[in-house]
Amino acid sequence: MGQALRIMNDMKKLGFSEYECKAYLTLLEEYPLNGYTLSKNSGIPRSRIYEVLKNLIIKQMVFEQAEEKNKLYYPMEPDIFIKKLKENYETVFSNISQYTGKLYKEKKQDDKLVVIKGRQNIISFLNLLIKGAQKRVAMSIWDEEIKELMPELDKAIERGVMLRGIYFGECMPYDTLVPHRRIKRYMAEKKQRYVSIIVDGAHAISGVVSRGEDSKVTWTRDEGFIEISEDYIAHDLVVNLYSASLNEKAYNIYEEFADSVHNQYFHYSDDQFNTYKKLR
């Protein structure tokens, strides 16, 4: 895709038609032009060119000047056009934000759970939340996912946001994260990748992110759910930091004990569990 086509696609996202894009970009290259010449140079049908120019004049992207019996058209300087466009959109966003924010606060329910489906939708939403982070981001995350969040995480850290959590991978991206202590075994055992992220103690997102379009997470602002998610990550930090502080003998004893607890939690019957506790 050529640069001109990319710019036209960007302009379309801002609400300009294809003909409006062609007319304005053509005028930037050569001006002033009359309607006939602009139609010929831009490829816009003569039957449409004056309608297009009228729309551009209304949008203050083009202005008209009469010279004798001819009308010539000039483009608005790009810097001025872009500045004016930004101001217009800032006003629009501000108005929408104030009004919708007022409506939402009147009916807001912080205990609701919102389901977000599709891995790319999840990643996009996480990047949006991280972009707005002001104080702290906590996470339990795999290498595959954190790579797609790093640009926004880097910006957040630069503006003073604290990053904490557990990382499942082999190439530690941030020294404020703690690697899972048995990563190779854990990666071999787990059939899915999970993510748990808390932003500013106000948003909690958790769920499975390894199923492509079938990935699914829940997002909530419920205080209880957020506290549980924070405790989960904090507990994982304690376990992994403590095990990392042990010498080899103590570490092996600890891991053997952890394995036995894990096994009795998932596989022992009640009688076996009670016997296990007595032996301990």
N, C-alpha and C positions, 0 to 999 in steps of 0.2 A: 504494500500500500504506500503510495507516494505521500509526501508531506502535505501537499495541497489537499489531497483527499482526506487525510487525517484531520486537518484543520476544519474542513467542511463538516466532517462528522462531529467534531467538538462543537461547532457552531449550531448544528442541528439539535444537540442536546440542550442548548440554551433557548430553543424555540424558533430558530430561523429556518425558513424553507430552503430547499436546495437551490432554487432560482435566486433567492435573496443572497445566499452565500456566493454563488457564481457572479452575480452582478457586482457585489461589493469588492470581491477579490480581484475581479477584472479591472475595476476602476482604480484600485490601488496601483496596478501595474502601469496604467496609462490613463491620464485624464487631462483636460475635460473631454468627455465624449457626448455625442448626441445619442438619442435613443436608438436610432438605426444602427450606428456603428457599435454601440454597446451590445445590441442584440446579436450582431454578426460575430463580434469578438468573444462573447461569452457562451454562445450556443443556445441562448434563450430565445424561444419563438417570438417573432415580432408581435404576434397577437397577445403576448403576455408581458412584454417588456415594460410597458408603461404602468401596468398594474403593480408589477414588482417594484418599480421605481417609486411609485406612490407610497407603498408600504415602507420602503426604506427611508423616505423623506419623513414620514410620520414617526419612525423610530429614531430619527436624527442620525442615521448612518450615512445619508447622502443628502446633499443640498443642490437645488436647482438655480441656474442663472440664465436669464434671457439675454441673448445677444442678437440684435437685429430680428430676423424672423426665425431664428433657431433657438432651441433650448439646450443648454449644456449641463452636464451633471458632474459634480465633484464628490469625492469620498470624504467623509469626516476623517480627520487624522486618527490613526489607530490608537495612539495613547489616550486621546480625549474620549474616543468611543469606548475603550476598555474601562477607563475610569468611571465614566457615566454608567456603564453597564453594571459594574461592581456596586456602585452606590444604589442603583435601582434594586438589585437583588438583595443587598444588605437590608434595605428598607422592607422589602417583601418578606424576607426571612424573619426579621424582627417582629413584624406585624403578625405573621403566622405563629411564631413561637410564643408571643405574649398571649394571643387569643387561645390557642390550643392548650398551652400550659395551664391557663386558668380553667378551662373546661375539664382537663384531666385531673387537676388537683381536687376539683369538686367531687369527682367520682372515683378517685384512686383507691385501689385495694392492694395493699402491699403484700398480702398473703397469697396472692394468686400465683400459679405456676404457668409459665408460657413455654410451649414446646416449639423448638426451632429445629427444622429438618434440613438435611443436606449439608455435607461437609463444608462446601464453599460458603454457603449461607452462614454457617456457624463461625467460620474463620472471619468472615466479613463483619459479623456482629461483634465478635471479640475485639477485633481491631478498632471498631467504633467506640466500644467501652473504654479500651485502653487509651485511645486518643483523648478521651475526656477525663482520664484519671488525674487526680490532684494530689493524693497523699500516698496511697499504698496499693500494690498489686500482689496478691498471694496466689500461687498456682501449684498444681500437681500436673505435670505435662510431659509428653513424649517429644522426642527429637523432631519427628515429622511435623508436628504442629507448631512447635515454638519457632521453627525456621520461618514460618509464614507470619509470625507475630513480631519478629525481631525489629523490623523498621519502626513500628509504633512503640515497641518497648524501649528501644534506644532513645527515641524522642522523649518518652516519659521519664526515663532515668535522667536525661539531660536537664529536664525542668524540675528535678528534685524528688521525683516519685520513688518510693522505696519498693524494691522487688525482693520477695521471699518465696521459698517453696522447694518442692522436690522435682528433680529432673530425671527422666528415664531415657538414658542415652549414653553414649561413650565420649562425646566431644562437648565438654562443659561450656555452654555459651556465656554464662554469667557467674562470677565468683560469689554472688549472693544467693545462688541456688545450691542445693545439696544433692549430690548424686545418690540414687538408690543403691543400697549397699551390695545387693546381689543381682546386678542388672542383667547379666547374661542368663542366669537361671530364670529370673523374672520374665525376661523377654521371651524365653523359650516356652514358659508355662502359659503365659497369657495369650488368649486367642483374639482379644480385642484391645484397642487402645482407649483408655478413658482420659477425660480431662476434668479438672475441677479448678475453677478460677474465681477469685473474689476481688472485686474492684472497689476500693475506698470503703470497705465494710458496708456497701450499699447494694451491690449486685453480686449474685452468686449464679454461676453457670456450671452445670455438671452433666456428664453423660458420655456416650460412646461416639467417637469421631473417626473410627477406622472402617466404616462401612460405606464410604462414598456417599451417594445420594440417599442411602438408607440410614446414614448417621443421624443421631437424634440426641439433643440435650434439652435440659430444662433451665429456664432463666427465672429467677425470682428476686424480690426485694424483701422477702419475709425475714424478719430479724432472727427467728428461731432457726430457720434453714441456713441462714448465713453463719450463725454461731456454730452450728454442727459442722458445716464445711470448714470453717476456720480451725476447729478442734481437730478435725481429721488431718489437715495438713500439718498442724502443730505437733500432733502425736507422731506422724511420720518423720518429722524433723528430729524429734527427741530420740526415736528409735535408731535412726540412721547416724546421727551425730554421736550418740552414746556408743554404738557398736564400733564406729571408726576410732574411738578413743582407747579401745582395749588392745592389749597385747595379743599375740597370736593364740596362746592357750586360752585366755579368757574369752577371746572372740569365738573360738570353736565351741566352748561350753555354752556361751550365750546363744549361738545359732542353733545348737542342738536343742536347747530348751525352747527356743522360739518355734522350731519345727514341731516339737511335740505338742506345744500349745495349739498351734495351727491345726495339727492332725486331730486332736481331741475335740476341737471346736467344730470341725466339719464332719468328722467320721465316727466319733465314739457314741455309744448308746449312753443313756442316763446312768446306768449302773457302772459302766466303764469309766464315765466321767467322774462319778463320786469316788470310785476306787483310786483313780488318778490323783484326785485332790488330796486324799488321805496319805498317799505315798509321798506327796510333796510336803 
